[in-house]
Amino acid sequence: QVQIVESGGGLVQPGGSLRLSCVASGMAFSSLAMAWFRQGPGKEREGVAWVSHNGASTNYRDIMKGRVTISRDNAKDTVSVYLEMNNLKPEDTAVYYCNRVATPFAPWGQGTQVTVPT
């Protein structure tokens, strides 16, 4: 059974930091590039950070560059993907999701809510 579980979100003041985690299992995630996505209130889901299958390459959405770091740990049957976020801003408020980079996406997890008040 394919499953993705995100965690680590919360309420954080502007300028604060959070570390998001996701655990993906049930398919060969270790051979796939992975990404963090987010969906803000009334907005489309968008990719914010990408990591290659072995963690050697990363890329970030322009508005996130310099403020976030994506990383991963590949285990035999699961993959953990992390998103370290710093200097958070109110516009970062969103539900954050983890998934493979390319379609077809794996079933989406429930996401983790990040709230940065104005």
Secondary structure by P-SEA (a helix, b strand, c coil): cbbbbbcccccccccbbbbbbbbbcccccccbbbbbbbbcccccccccccccccccbbbbcccccccccccccccccbbbbbbbbcccccccccbbbbbcccccccccccbbbbbbcc
